[in-house]
Amino acid sequence: MKKTALISVYNKQDIEKFAKNLVDLGWEIISSGGTAKYLAEHGIKAKDVSEIAGGKAILGHRVVTLSREIHAGLMARPEVVEDLEELAKLKIPFIDLVCVDLYPLEDAIAKSDASYETVIEATDIGGPAMIRSAAKGGRIVICDPSDREKVVKKLKNNGDISKEERIELAAKAEYVISKYCLESAKFHSKEKYNGAVGEQVAETLYGENAYQTPGKLYSNLTPTLSLSRRGSDSLALDKFKVLTEMAPSYNNICDIDRMLQTLTHIAAVFEINSVSAKYYGVAVKHGNCCGASYGDDKIEVIKKVVEGDPRAIFGGLSMFNFDFDEAEAEILLTHLMENGKRRLLDGIVTAGFSEKALELSRRKKDKCRFIVNPALENLNKNNFDTTKRLRYVRGGFLTQPNYTFVLDYNHPEIRIQGEIDEKNKSEILLAWAISATSNSNTITLVRDGKLIGNGVGQQDRVGCCELAIKRAKDAGHESEGAVAASDSFFPFSDAPEVLIDAGIKAIFATSGSVNDGEIQKLCADKSATLIQIPDKLARGFFGH
């Protein structure tokens, strides 16, 4: 008895090869509309769906496959004799395989002029119905174009696929449909109804702590939903390749995400303000910067990143927007030395590692993860993560737009009180990018093109200033002549006074305090430059 496949796809790339492979294996093909025409043009014979459904497409092609005959062919139970006898009596073929993908609803929703009418017209009903019927019926269901060739190979080699493989494909189908329906619900309800649907791309041994077992990373990109947006984010965490046997931990993954936020903010603020630095890098501990620098010399950038807070960098991660060769690997490892002992890093993330760099690094650092993504080499102002941020809270979750504000010296509402040279201007930008991507509240100090102190996560701004200065002093840095950035305004003059007394010559902060005048007067009286922009535009609270 010949097997039957129903093929109806939006993505027709190589679909003729898939269909021909099935025909060569003795299968019959059922198809309709554009897919049937496409297959015919490529010399592949297919029975029209109308021969089974009892009539041609109706209502302007809105109803084609939504018929009891099609769904009976998909849901009849092969082990139930009565089901098969009924199909035979009604002259309905048993459909063994469904290859169906969906209209790109996400593309229609993403358009600037998207409306109820345009989204409704792009909403697939027959496709999801067939996919779900096939999944329920235990059929071979293919809804992702990347699975077509895999299935054909198994059919060629084994004549069929296993029950476990069918269940996996069915589970993927249900996932794809749930994502599809969620996008529709979010659009039509203006996000009154929301949620998160993702595909597991990695598993960690445990979460933040050993008893939280396991940790899992999910990707929220579904390749079958949108052809134009398929895997479009080159900096998505699943695009990073691990070169060592030891996979990243849950905390590593969180830190990589945070480093990406900081590095993309640095790239954007430098480009917008015409800072010409080719290279930059950051190091983090528990998500917050403990080293950062920029410049036109890779070796100097690496040195300055390590020098930022050598004590804090122990066990941390670093990320650079350039390749590592032997020289870069050697300087990172040797510059981490203290009293003849190495400070261990948990991970190094770069645009790439040469074989020599990897060999050297592996020899000296057995437990360090080496992770690469070539996209790091081409960072610019368009590399922000613009997807909405989700955060679990008990009983539900919060959403907000992503962190996409960039400080611009040409902004009409910026106010610069006092003198500032180009070097300090660039250093303020680095300090801003760090403070805006560190746990609020934060005060960040930068001097000589590198981070020297980061006072993060304090409950009051005076405490942030004192902590930043202490960390700089503990690391052996001189705060005299440094610049500072605050992630929000100063409610009183006590915090900026702490900075100025420590030798800080230029301060960035937002405005909006009732005591702005008092703070401006303090800076003028003590010859400290003050740069301000309204808090409603530029407040940098992060990871609150």
Order of alpha helices (4+ residues) and beta strands (2+ residues): beta-alpha-beta-alpha-beta-alpha-alpha-alpha-beta-alpha-alpha-alpha-beta-alpha-alpha-beta-beta-beta-alpha-beta-beta-alpha-alpha-beta-beta-alpha-beta-beta-beta-beta-alpha-beta-beta-beta-beta-alpha-beta-beta-alpha-beta-alpha-beta-alpha-beta-alpha
